[in-house]
Amino acid sequence: MLKRKKNKNSWSAFAGQSMTSLTHNLENVLQTMNIDYEKQAYFVPSLQSLFLGGGKKGKQFKINGKNGIMIKFIPAFADPITRVVFGFTSSEKKIKDMQKVSVVEINFNVQDETLVGKIFKKVNNHFQRPLWDISHHPRFQTAVVLARRIRRQWNRWL
């Protein structure tokens, strides 16, 4: 079993925005804050790709600094059953709404927690809808408990 490095934290949650818009806005925020970073393609593991339905390519940002922060955006359209059901019964608008959800994963050191919070507050300000709002996605419209959990997770940063 892998041991976690001391003082290393990880966090993940769904976000109610597409990976493309999250990537674009994070880049704008990092440039505005004069933070050095590297952007790379991230290859989503097969099982995760199957269950999230967003494909095999995500984006990964490595924020350079004394400790380093890793932020990953993974597209998350829908699980396999939802994709099949909504593929036959949904309008084109519903299918586009399904593509506006991502998973955000952050790995950071304890010392960088306030910086991560500042970054995501600024990213959140670029959107009309808060990052935690996934109510537009058909799969989450009936998952009230999950939606509340996602909102509580985002409260850490926003």
N, C-alpha and C positions, 0 to 999 in steps of 0.2 A: 504494500500500500504506500502511495506517495505521501510524504509529509509536507505540510504547508510551511513555507518560510515564516519565521517569526515576524510579526508586524505587517503581514501581507493580507489584504482583504480582497474579496471578490463580491460582486453584486450583479444581479441581472433581473430584468423585468421586460414585459412587453411595452412597446411605445406605439401610440396611435398615429404614427407618421411613417411614410415610406423610407426605405433605406437611402434612396437617392436624396430626398429632401433633408434627412438627418445628416448625411455626409456633407452636403453642400453647406448647411448652416453651421455645423461644427467647424468646418474649414474657415468660414468667415469669422467665427468667434475666436478661434485660435490665432488667426492673422491679426485681428483687431487687438487682442491681448498681447501680441508679440511673443507668442509661445512657440518654440521650435517643436516640430513634429514630423513624423514620417507616415505617409499613407501607403497602405499595401492592400493587395487583394487578399482575402481570407477564404480559404477553401473549407466550407462547412462540412463536418463529418456526415457520412451517408445517412445514418440513422436520424440524426437531427434534421437533416434536409428532408427526409421522408415525412417526418411528423410535422414539420413546420410548413412544408410545401413551397418554399420560396426559392428553391434552386440550390446549387452548390457553391455559388459565389457570394461572399459578403465583403465588407470593408473593415479594415483594421487600422487604427491610429495608434502609433507609439509616440507618446508625448515625452520628449527628451527632458532631462533634468537630473537632479541629484538622485532621485529614487525611481523615476519612470512610472508612467501610467499607461495602461493598455486599454483601449476602448474598441469594442467590436460591435458592428451593426450586422445583423443577420435578417434577411427578408423572411417574413412569416405570413404567408397567405392564408393557409388553412390546413387542418389535418386531412388525411386521405378521404375519410368518409364525407366530411363537409365539402371538399372539392368536388366529389362525384355528385352529391345531392344538389349543390348550388350550381354546378355546371349545366345541369339539365333544366333546372327550374327558375333560375334567377335572371334578372334583367342585366343589361350590360353595366348599368350604374352600380349594382350590387357587386358584380365581379370586380369592378375597378376599386370599390371600397375595400374589398378583401385584400387588395394589393397595397393598402396604406397602413399596414401594421408591420412592425419589426421587433426583433429582440435586441436589447442593448445589454452587453456584458462589459463590466468594468473591473479591471484588476489594478489595485493601487496599494500603496503603503499608507499606514496610519497618518504619517506626516502630511500626506497629500490630500487628505479628505476635504479640507476647506477649499482647495484649488478645484477639485472635482465639482464641488457644490457650486462654486462661482461659474465654472464653465457651463454646467447644465442649466443654471438659472438663465444665463444669457442665451443659450440655445433655445430654451423654452420660450423666451420672449420673442423669438423670430416667427412663431406660429400663432395662428388665430385660436387654435384649440390646444389646450395643455397636453403635454406629452403623455400623461396618464390616461387621457380620454380615448378609449377604444370602442365607445358606444356605436360608432358608425359601422363597425365590422359585424356582419350578420351572426357570426359564431358567438360573439361576446354580448349580443343584445339580450340574451336570456341567462347569461352567466353573471348574475348580480354579485355573488360572493367573490368570484374571481376578479371582477371589475373593482370591487372595493379593496381587495388585496393589492392589486396593481397600483391603485391610487395611494394606498398606504406606503408601498415600496418607494414610489416617486417622491413622497413627502420628505424623504431623507435628503434629497437634493434641492427640491423646489420649495 
